Amino acid sequence: MEALVAVVEDNEAVRDALATILGLEGYRVLAYSSGGEFISSVGERQPDCVLLDLFMPEGSGADVLAALDTTSTPVIVISAEVETPEALAAINGGAWDVIKKPFDADTVLARVRIALTDGRQDSSHRSCHQS
């Protein structure tokens, strides 16, 4: 069974692009338009990995990180603003990685693959990628 990846992104075009990229690679994908929508559904299905925008109305990325068990679910933040206090706080708050927007499909797929196979939440693998 393929891994379930949640995409939490308020920008519809970015959300759809991520869902398509992941789906074509064989991942099962659940897409959410806000942090609040994702948080309310986590009890139903625990994803294997989360791609998370930091800056969203109705539940920010920080809200999601606070509500999610990041020790069992790797969270990859995707944001245009990676050199901000919020991005640093995301890493300190349990995010496994940060990827800068605009991103390329290969980078996203590689980071998801590594997050899923590399010992979830091993802090020695946390990093900031600006692709």
C-alpha positions, 0 to 999 in steps of 0.5 A: 500500500502506498503512503498517504500524503496530506497537502495543506495549502491555501493556494488552489493552484499550488495544492493541485500541483502538489497533489498531481505530482504526488499522485503521479508518483503513486502516493495516495493524497488528501488535499486541504485548503486550510490548517483548520480543515486538516486539523479537524480531519486528522482523527479520521486518517493519520497521514504518513507525511504532510506537506504544509504551507506556513502562512494560511488563513483559518489555521496556520502552519504553526497551528498544524504543527502544534496539533500534530504528532510530529514524532510519528508523522514527518512534516515538510513545510513548503513556503516562499519565506524560508529565512524567517522566524516562522520557518525557524520556529517550524523546524524547532516545532517539529517540521522535518524539512523546509522547501522554498517556493517556487519548488520543483517536482523532483525536489518535493518527491525526493524530500517526501521519499526521504522523509518516509524512509529515513527514520521519521523525525530524526532531527539529524536529517532536518534541514532547509532546502531552497530549491 
